[in-house]
Amino acid sequence: MEFYISTDKDKLDIEKVHTEVSSTYWGEGRTKEETLLTIEKSICFGMYDENDQQIAYARIMTDALVFAYIMDVVVFDPHKGKGLGRKLLQYVLDRPDVKRVNTVALKTLDAHSFYENLGFKRVGDSEMWMSIDRIKYD
């Protein structure tokens, strides 16, 4: 499958993003206005097929030096299970403003092994927090 990734927020299918995110355990109850606010305040990534149809979404907040937080990673039906989520997240992690931060973090209840394959590790005894820590403090 041919695809491309864009950070152009004008390309996002807002209805689809809102429907997908609000149907997840972490986005349940999020209003469309709240979805729009998260898009406005974040760096957003849309993944699109060869017909310019959006097939996945993720967003990140970062100060580009110390911390980055990945959120709302979703692959839309019927594209799930094809490795697109991994490709989208690898794209996000390979950005210069993400590669240089000390810590990249996220929260998940059910995708630990997916994120572990991308280099994330569980944080302490948390059931949800995972991170990539590039700097260790003594």
C-alpha angles and dihedrals in degrees: 000000000000116000142157135201125226136182091202103123091198089067094056117113093228094189092052093044091050093046093049097043095043090053092060126090091247097045099039110135095016109144123224089249089055091049089052090051092051090051092048093051099042143061102253130202123202121189114208136190126229089276092056091251113145112243103169143014141197136162138200139193118205143158086213092235117049110014143018126182121200118208145168098023106177136159112202125232129289091026098064119117096030099102094258094123090056091049092048093049093045088053090052093047092049094057111113092233090055099038092060099049119105095227133025111189141181141164127233137162099193114017104066096127091048091056094040087061087059093052102268121138130198115263112235112301094328116136091210115024119093129169149174106226115193097177128052123205121211 
